[in-house]
Amino acid sequence: MGRQFRWLWTSYAVSTVGTWLGFDAFPLIAILVLHAGPVAVSLLSAAGLAVGALIAVPLGPWVEFRRKRPVMIAMDLVRFAALISIPAAYALGRLTFAQLVVVSVVTAAADITFRAAGGAVLKALVPRADLLAANGRFEATTWTATIVGPPLGNAAIGLIGPVTTVLADAVSYLLSAAAIRAIGGREAHPAPAAGRRQAHPAADGRTASPTRAGDLLDGWRHILAHPALRPLFFNTVLVNGLILASAPLLAVLMLGRLGFAPWQYGLAFGAPCLGGLIGSRLAGRLVTRFGERRVLLISGALRVCWPLGLAFTGPGAGGLALVLTVQFGLVTCMGVFNPVFATYRLRQTASDRVARTLSAWSITSNAVIAAMTASWGLLATVTSPRVAIAAAGVLILATPLLLPWSASASSSPDAASSPAVLAPPDAAAVADAPSSPAVLAPPDAAAVGDAPSPPGAGSSPEARSPRDGENGLPGGTGGAEVLR
């Protein structure tokens, strides 16, 4: 796939390792340093998702008509500056809960913008035939970081202090920006869509199209008008929301009423991540043997058969074995689904619509996750965590009905696309390679996946687990949908 892709992959790898080193860092800081209660911690996670998504609404169209790599570098630097302020304030004794909320919002909006730009870059850099292999590599990287990151991060927190992993995460964004800068090659300015005027002079004498009010909804228009993307959009958003809404409740159930030790809880959600590695390695072979459409539909249906089993978790070794089995099955299916879904989505989206489409997907996913997490918290309060987990497990069984089973929704060639966003020296080989939601992102395929992650995991440091087709990569393939 070439040197340029390797630098893109390096960018994703270093930032993903940093993210998982900082797994759940913000809630831990809020609890251990600021002595925040459950309501405040929930507010912290919800604010990052909801407000960050709102801020990102105008950024998708803005990114679409600009060069993508400078946007990605800028978002890496924004995330570095935001995150580095946490250890700096802590060292000065000035850290506040309000600062955690602001940083959470800023990083969430930057995450969405980075993934939207990254999807377009991936599609331009990688030939069509190699998209699935590229997404598979991102997926495998995600699960590897998920396995090793949290244990190392928790050890660093215990040995050095609570903000150590936030510092490491911040530095990872600087390294990511350097890797994107090293991609090299000439990046052409995107051509304006028909009927758009060019108004803003660019550095090379070209002009960039101004963002219009109507552009804000273009991503949603494309998704909802597309016979294949529309059902996948509703499917992945609901699957992500239901899995992540029940994840904190499972933590309450296991660590509270069932009396599991923290190490057992960590084992229950760390060991099954091996399934994600296995699934990501199998995805390409399965597509070669059975075809993309069949693998997408079957893995998409199988991935939702597992969560209901978590409602039957009991105490002791038997309960731990049940969680391990359910999580392993869920993560393995997600490991297959995410790269296939990510590739499919990019292939169904014209190059001049990638950023808006991925941005709309991520914004909707984040908003739904925030709303469903709050709703399931209320349901658990009125009933019990086990009842709320069971309700999510039952509802998620209906989501395969939203997959594109109809033959009319089968894969079709890319819509007419504008010239590839990146024009490397070997432009003919890489131009306009369609892909699905690029792998760089976290839901859903809008940047990072469908894989389950440890309940309570987050996106800035507190909520950045990859979801359905959305791992934080450009375009986002999957990672742990359940992880957040």
C-alpha positions as CSV (number, residue, x, y, z in Angstrom):
1,M,0.0,0.0,0.0
2,G,3.0,2.3,-0.1
3,R,5.0,4.6,2.1
4,Q,2.2,7.2,2.4
5,F,-0.2,4.7,3.8
6,R,2.4,3.5,6.3
7,W,2.7,7.1,7.7
8,L,-1.1,7.3,7.9
9,W,-1.1,4.0,9.8
10,T,1.7,5.2,12.0
11,S,-0.3,8.3,12.9
12,Y,-3.3,6.2,13.8
13,A,-1.2,3.7,15.8
14,V,0.5,6.2,18.1
15,S,-2.7,8.2,18.8
16,T,-4.6,4.9,19.5
17,V,-2.0,3.7,21.9
18,G,-2.1,7.1,23.7
19,T,-5.9,6.9,23.8
20,W,-5.9,3.5,25.4
21,L,-3.2,4.4,27.9
22,G,-5.6,7.2,28.9
23,F,-8.6,4.8,29.1
24,D,-11.1,6.3,31.5
25,A,-8.6,8.9,32.6
26,F,-11.1,11.8,33.0
27,P,-13.6,9.9,35.2
28,L,-10.7,8.7,37.3
29,I,-9.3,12.2,37.7
30,A,-12.8,13.6,38.5
31,I,-13.2,10.9,41.2
32,L,-9.7,10.7,42.7
33,V,-8.5,14.3,42.4
34,L,-11.7,16.4,42.4
35,H,-13.8,14.0,44.5
36,A,-16.8,14.2,42.0
37,G,-19.9,12.0,42.6
38,P,-21.7,9.7,40.2
39,V,-23.9,12.5,38.7
40,A,-21.0,14.7,38.0
41,V,-19.0,11.9,36.4
42,S,-22.0,11.0,34.2
43,L,-22.4,14.7,33.2
44,L,-18.7,14.8,32.2
45,S,-19.1,11.9,29.8
46,A,-22.4,13.1,28.4
47,A,-21.2,16.7,27.9
48,G,-18.2,15.6,25.8
49,L,-20.4,13.5,23.5
50,A,-23.4,15.8,23.2
51,V,-21.8,19.3,23.1
52,G,-18.8,18.1,21.1
53,A,-21.2,16.6,18.5
54,L,-23.1,19.9,18.4
55,I,-20.0,22.0,17.8
56,A,-18.9,19.6,15.1
57,V,-22.0,20.1,13.0
58,P,-20.6,23.0,10.9
59,L,-17.2,21.5,10.7
60,G,-18.0,18.6,8.4
61,P,-19.0,20.8,5.5
62,W,-16.1,23.1,6.3
63,V,-13.6,20.3,6.1
64,E,-15.1,18.9,2.8
65,F,-13.9,21.8,0.7
66,R,-10.5,22.2,2.2
67,R,-7.3,20.2,2.1
68,K,-7.6,17.4,4.5
69,R,-4.1,16.8,5.9
70,P,-3.7,20.3,7.3
71,V,-7.1,19.9,9.0
72,M,-6.0,16.6,10.5
73,I,-2.7,18.1,11.8
74,A,-4.6,21.1,13.2
75,M,-7.0,18.8,15.1
76,D,-4.1,16.8,16.5
77,L,-2.6,20.1,17.7
78,V,-5.9,21.2,19.2
79,R,-6.2,17.9,21.1
80,F,-2.6,18.2,22.3
81,A,-3.2,21.7,23.6
82,A,-6.5,20.8,25.3
83,L,-5.1,17.7,27.0
84,I,-1.8,19.1,28.0
85,S,-3.7,21.8,30.0
86,I,-4.9,19.1,32.4
87,P,-1.5,18.0,33.8
88,A,-0.4,21.7,33.7
89,A,-3.3,22.8,35.8
90,Y,-2.9,19.8,38.1
91,A,0.8,20.7,38.7
92,L,-0.2,24.3,39.6
93,G,-3.1,23.2,41.8
94,R,-5.6,24.9,39.6
95,L,-7.5,21.9,38.1
96,T,-11.3,22.2,38.2
97,F,-14.2,20.1,37.1
98,A,-15.2,22.8,34.6
99,Q,-11.9,22.5,32.9
100,L,-12.4,18.7,32.5
101,V,-15.8,19.4,30.9
102,V,-14.3,22.0,28.5
103,V,-11.4,19.7,27.5
104,S,-13.8,16.9,27.0
105,V,-16.0,18.9,24.7
106,V,-13.1,20.3,22.7
107,T,-11.5,16.9,22.2
108,A,-14.8,15.3,21.2
109,A,-15.4,17.9,18.5
110,A,-11.8,17.6,17.3
111,D,-12.1,13.8,17.2
112,I,-15.1,14.0,14.9
113,T,-13.4,16.6,12.6
114,F,-10.2,14.5,12.4
115,R,-12.1,11.4,11.5
116,A,-14.1,13.1,8.8
117,A,-10.9,14.5,7.2
118,G,-9.1,11.2,7.7
119,G,-11.7,9.2,5.8
120,A,-11.1,11.3,2.7
121,V,-7.4,11.0,3.0
122,L,-7.6,7.2,3.3
123,K,-9.8,7.0,0.3
124,A,-7.4,9.0,-1.8
125,L,-4.2,7.2,-0.6
126,V,-5.3,3.6,-0.9
127,P,-6.4,1.8,-4.1
128,R,-9.8,0.3,-4.1
129,A,-8.6,-3.3,-4.0
130,D,-6.5,-2.6,-0.8
131,L,-9.2,-0.8,1.2
132,L,-10.3,-3.8,3.1
133,A,-6.7,-4.8,3.9
134,A,-6.0,-1.2,5.2
135,N,-9.1,-1.2,7.3
136,G,-8.1,-4.6,8.7
137,R,-4.8,-3.3,9.8
138,F,-6.4,-0.4,11.6
139,E,-8.8,-2.7,13.2
140,A,-6.0,-5.1,14.4
141,T,-4.1,-2.0,15.7
142,T,-7.2,-0.9,17.7
143,W,-7.6,-4.3,19.4
144,T,-3.9,-4.6,20.2
145,A,-3.9,-1.1,21.8
146,T,-7.1,-2.1,23.7
147,I,-5.4,-5.1,25.2
148,V,-2.2,-3.5,26.3
149,G,-3.1,0.1,26.9
150,P,-5.4,0.1,29.9
151,P,-3.2,-2.2,32.0
152,L,-0.1,-0.1,31.3
153,G,-2.1,3.1,31.9
154,N,-3.5,1.9,35.2
155,A,0.1,0.9,36.3
156,A,1.4,4.3,35.3
157,I,-1.4,6.0,37.3
158,G,-0.6,3.9,40.4
159,L,3.2,4.5,40.2
160,I,3.4,8.1,39.0
161,G,0.0,9.9,39.4
162,P,-3.5,10.4,38.1
163,V,-2.7,12.7,35.2
164,T,0.2,10.7,33.8
165,T,-1.8,9.0,31.1
166,V,-3.4,12.3,30.0
167,L,0.1,13.6,29.4
168,A,1.0,10.5,27.4
169,D,-2.2,10.8,25.4
170,A,-1.4,14.5,24.6
171,V,2.1,13.6,23.4
172,S,0.7,10.9,21.2
173,Y,-1.2,13.6,19.2
174,L,2.0,15.5,18.6
175,L,3.5,12.3,17.2
176,S,0.4,11.7,15.1
177,A,0.6,15.2,13.6
178,A,4.3,14.6,12.8
179,A,3.4,11.3,11.0
180,I,0.7,13.0,9.0
181,R,3.1,15.7,8.0
182,A,5.5,13.0,6.8
183,I,3.0,11.5,4.4
184,G,4.4,13.9,1.7
185,G,3.1,14.2,-1.8
186,R,1.0,16.9,-3.3
187,E,-2.5,17.4,-1.9
188,A,-4.8,19.1,-4.3
189,H,-7.4,21.5,-3.3
190,P,-10.9,19.9,-3.6
191,A,-12.9,21.0,-6.6
192,P,-16.1,22.9,-5.6
193,A,-19.3,21.1,-6.2
194,A,-21.5,22.2,-9.0
195,G,-23.2,25.5,-8.4
196,R,-20.7,26.5,-5.7
197,R,-18.7,29.6,-6.0
198,Q,-15.0,30.0,-5.1
199,A,-14.4,32.9,-2.9
200,H,-11.5,32.5,-0.5
201,P,-8.0,32.7,-1.9
202,A,-5.7,29.8,-1.1
203,A,-2.0,29.8,-0.6
204,D,-1.3,28.4,-4.1
205,G,-3.6,30.8,-5.9
206,R,-6.7,28.6,-5.9
207,T,-9.8,29.4,-4.0
208,A,-11.8,27.5,-1.5
209,S,-15.6,27.3,-1.5
210,P,-17.4,29.1,1.3
211,T,-19.5,26.9,3.5
212,R,-23.2,27.4,2.9
213,A,-26.1,26.9,5.3
214,G,-27.5,24.1,3.2
215,D,-24.2,22.2,3.4
216,L,-24.8,21.5,7.1
217,L,-27.3,18.8,6.3
218,D,-25.6,17.4,3.1
219,G,-24.1,14.5,5.0
220,W,-27.5,13.4,6.4
221,R,-29.1,13.9,3.0
222,H,-26.6,11.6,1.3
223,I,-27.0,8.9,4.0
224,L,-30.8,9.0,4.1
225,A,-31.2,9.0,0.3
226,H,-28.8,6.1,-0.2
227,P,-30.5,2.7,-0.3
228,A,-27.6,0.8,1.4
229,L,-26.2,3.5,3.7
230,R,-29.6,4.4,5.2
231,P,-30.3,1.1,6.8
232,L,-26.7,0.7,7.9
233,F,-26.8,4.2,9.5
234,F,-29.8,3.3,11.7
235,N,-28.4,-0.1,12.5
236,T,-25.0,1.0,13.6
237,V,-26.2,4.0,15.5
238,L,-28.7,1.9,17.5
239,V,-26.3,-0.9,18.1
240,N,-23.7,1.5,19.4
241,G,-26.2,3.3,21.6
242,L,-27.7,0.1,23.2
243,I,-24.3,-1.5,23.9
244,L,-22.7,1.6,25.3
245,A,-25.8,2.6,27.3
246,S,-25.7,-0.7,29.2
247,A,-21.9,-0.8,29.6
248,P,-21.8,1.4,32.8
249,L,-24.6,-0.6,34.3
250,L,-22.7,-3.9,33.9
251,A,-19.8,-2.3,35.7
252,V,-22.2,-1.3,38.6
253,L,-23.6,-4.9,38.6
254,M,-20.2,-6.7,38.6
255,L,-18.2,-4.4,40.9
256,G,-21.1,-3.7,43.2
257,R,-23.9,-6.3,43.7
258,L,-21.9,-9.3,42.4
259,G,-18.7,-8.4,44.3
260,F,-16.2,-8.9,41.5
261,A,-12.7,-7.6,42.2
262,P,-11.4,-4.8,39.9
263,W,-8.8,-7.2,38.4
264,Q,-11.6,-9.7,37.5
265,Y,-13.6,-6.9,35.9
266,G,-10.5,-5.9,33.9
267,L,-9.9,-9.4,32.8
268,A,-13.5,-9.9,31.7
269,F,-13.2,-7.0,29.2
270,G,-9.5,-7.2,28.3
271,A,-9.0,-10.9,27.4
272,P,-11.9,-11.0,25.0
273,C,-10.2,-8.3,22.9
274,L,-8.2,-11.1,21.4
275,G,-11.4,-11.9,19.5
276,G,-11.1,-8.5,17.8
277,L,-7.6,-9.4,16.5
278,I,-8.9,-12.7,15.3
279,G,-11.9,-11.2,13.6
280,S,-9.9,-8.5,11.9
281,R,-7.5,-11.1,10.5
282,L,-10.4,-13.2,9.2
283,A,-12.3,-10.4,7.6
284,G,-10.4,-10.3,4.4
285,R,-10.4,-14.1,3.9
286,L,-14.1,-14.3,4.6
287,V,-14.8,-11.6,2.0
288,T,-12.7,-13.4,-0.5
289,R,-14.5,-16.6,0.0
290,F,-18.1,-15.5,0.6
291,G,-18.3,-12.0,-0.8
292,E,-18.5,-8.6,0.9
293,R,-22.2,-8.3,1.1
294,R,-22.8,-11.7,2.7
295,V,-20.0,-11.2,5.3
296,L,-21.4,-7.7,6.1
297,L,-24.9,-9.0,6.6
298,I,-24.1,-12.1,8.5
299,S,-21.4,-10.6,10.8
300,G,-23.8,-7.6,11.3
301,A,-26.6,-10.0,12.5
302,L,-24.3,-12.2,14.6
303,R,-22.8,-9.3,16.6
304,V,-26.1,-8.5,18.3
305,C,-26.8,-12.0,19.5
306,W,-24.5,-11.7,22.4
307,P,-25.4,-8.7,24.7
308,L,-28.5,-10.3,26.2
309,G,-26.4,-12.9,27.8
310,L,-24.8,-10.3,30.1
311,A,-28.2,-9.9,31.9
312,F,-27.7,-13.4,33.3
313,T,-24.3,-12.7,34.9
314,G,-24.0,-14.2,38.3
315,P,-21.4,-14.2,41.1
316,G,-18.2,-16.2,41.2
317,A,-16.3,-18.1,38.5
318,G,-19.4,-19.0,36.6
319,G,-20.4,-15.4,36.2
320,L,-16.9,-14.4,35.1
321,A,-16.8,-17.2,32.6
322,L,-20.2,-16.1,31.1
323,V,-19.0,-12.5,30.7
324,L,-15.7,-13.7,29.1
325,T,-17.6,-15.9,26.6
326,V,-20.2,-13.2,25.7
327,Q,-17.6,-10.5,25.3
328,F,-15.3,-12.8,23.2
329,G,-18.2,-13.6,20.8
330,L,-19.3,-10.0,20.6
331,V,-15.8,-8.6,19.9
332,T,-14.9,-11.3,17.4
333,C,-18.0,-10.6,15.4
334,M,-17.3,-6.9,15.6
335,G,-13.7,-7.5,14.5
336,V,-15.1,-9.0,11.3
337,F,-17.9,-6.5,10.8
338,N,-16.0,-3.3,11.3
339,P,-13.4,-3.3,8.5
340,V,-15.9,-4.7,6.0
341,F,-18.5,-2.0,7.0
342,A,-15.8,0.7,6.9
343,T,-14.7,-0.3,3.5
344,Y,-18.3,-0.7,2.2
345,R,-19.3,2.8,3.4
346,L,-16.4,4.6,1.8
347,R,-17.0,2.8,-1.5
348,Q,-20.6,4.0,-1.4
349,T,-19.6,7.6,-0.9
350,A,-18.3,9.9,-3.5
351,S,-14.9,11.5,-2.7
352,D,-16.5,15.0,-2.5
353,R,-19.0,13.9,0.1
354,V,-16.8,11.7,2.4
355,A,-16.1,14.4,5.1
356,R,-19.7,15.5,5.4
357,T,-21.0,11.9,5.4
358,L,-18.6,10.7,8.1
359,S,-19.1,13.8,10.2
360,A,-22.9,13.4,10.1
361,W,-22.5,9.7,11.0
362,S,-20.3,10.5,14.0
363,I,-22.4,13.4,15.2
364,T,-25.6,11.3,15.2
365,S,-23.9,8.4,16.9
366,N,-22.4,10.5,19.7
367,A,-25.8,12.3,20.3
368,V,-27.7,9.0,20.4
369,I,-25.1,7.4,22.7
370,A,-25.4,10.4,25.1
371,A,-29.2,10.3,25.1
372,M,-29.4,6.5,25.5
373,T,-26.8,6.4,28.2
374,A,-28.9,8.9,30.2
375,S,-32.1,7.1,29.5
376,W,-30.7,3.7,30.6
377,G,-29.3,5.2,33.7
378,L,-32.8,6.4,34.6
379,L,-34.2,3.0,33.7
380,A,-31.7,1.3,36.0
381,T,-32.6,3.7,38.8
382,V,-36.3,2.9,38.5
383,T,-35.8,-0.9,38.1
384,S,-32.4,-2.4,38.5
385,P,-29.1,-2.6,36.5
386,R,-29.9,-6.2,35.5
387,V,-33.3,-5.2,34.1
388,A,-31.9,-2.3,32.1
389,I,-29.1,-4.6,30.7
390,A,-31.8,-7.1,29.7
391,A,-33.9,-4.5,28.0
392,A,-31.0,-3.3,25.9
393,G,-30.2,-6.9,25.0
394,V,-33.7,-7.6,23.9
395,L,-34.0,-4.4,21.8
396,I,-30.7,-5.0,20.1
397,L,-32.0,-8.3,18.8
398,A,-34.3,-6.4,16.5
399,T,-31.5,-4.3,14.9
400,P,-30.6,-6.8,12.1
401,L,-33.9,-5.9,10.5
402,L,-32.3,-2.6,9.7
403,L,-29.4,-4.1,7.7
404,P,-29.5,-3.7,3.9
405,W,-31.0,-7.2,3.1
406,S,-32.7,-6.0,0.0
407,A,-31.0,-6.7,-3.3
408,S,-31.6,-3.2,-4.4
409,A,-29.3,-2.0,-1.6
410,S,-26.4,-4.0,-2.9
411,S,-23.0,-2.5,-3.4
412,S,-22.7,-0.2,-6.4
413,P,-19.8,1.7,-7.9
414,D,-18.9,5.0,-6.3
415,A,-20.9,8.0,-7.3
416,A,-19.2,10.4,-9.4
417,S,-16.4,11.8,-7.4
418,S,-14.3,14.8,-7.6
419,P,-10.6,14.3,-8.0
420,A,-8.8,12.5,-5.2
421,V,-8.1,14.7,-2.3
422,L,-4.5,13.6,-2.1
423,A,-2.5,13.5,-5.3
424,P,0.7,11.8,-4.4
425,P,3.4,11.3,-7.1
426,D,1.8,8.1,-8.1
427,A,-1.7,9.6,-8.3
428,A,-3.0,7.3,-11.0
429,A,-2.6,4.3,-8.8
430,V,-4.3,5.8,-5.8
431,A,-6.8,8.3,-7.1
432,D,-10.3,8.1,-5.9
433,A,-10.1,4.6,-4.4
434,P,-13.5,4.2,-2.8
435,S,-13.7,2.8,0.6
436,S,-16.1,2.6,3.3
437,P,-15.9,4.5,6.5
438,A,-12.3,5.0,6.7
439,V,-10.5,3.3,9.4
440,L,-9.2,6.2,11.2
441,A,-11.9,7.4,13.1
442,P,-14.4,5.5,16.4
443,P,-19.7,4.9,15.3
444,D,-19.5,3.8,13.6
445,A,-17.8,3.8,10.7
446,A,-17.3,7.3,10.7
447,A,-14.2,7.2,12.0
448,V,-13.4,3.9,14.6
449,G,-16.2,0.2,14.9
450,D,-18.5,-2.1,16.4
451,A,-16.4,-3.7,18.9
452,P,-17.3,-3.9,22.6
453,S,-15.1,-2.2,25.0
454,P,-14.9,-2.2,28.8
455,P,-18.0,-0.5,30.2
456,G,-17.2,3.0,31.1
457,A,-14.4,3.5,28.6
458,G,-14.6,6.9,27.1
459,S,-13.8,9.3,24.0
460,S,-11.5,12.1,24.9
461,P,-9.8,10.2,27.5
462,E,-13.1,9.4,28.8
463,A,-15.0,8.4,25.8
464,R,-12.8,7.5,22.9
465,S,-13.4,3.8,22.5
466,P,-14.0,2.8,18.9
467,R,-17.5,2.0,18.0
468,D,-19.2,0.5,15.0
469,G,-17.0,1.4,12.2
470,E,-15.5,4.2,14.1
471,N,-12.1,3.9,15.7
472,G,-10.6,7.2,15.5
473,L,-9.1,6.5,12.1
474,P,-9.7,8.5,9.1
475,G,-13.1,7.3,8.3
476,G,-13.3,5.0,11.2
477,T,-13.7,1.3,11.1
478,G,-14.5,-0.3,14.2
479,G,-13.1,-0.9,17.5
480,A,-15.0,-1.5,20.5
481,E,-18.5,-0.5,20.1
482,V,-19.1,-1.7,23.6
483,L,-16.0,-0.1,25.0
484,R,-16.5,3.5,25.3
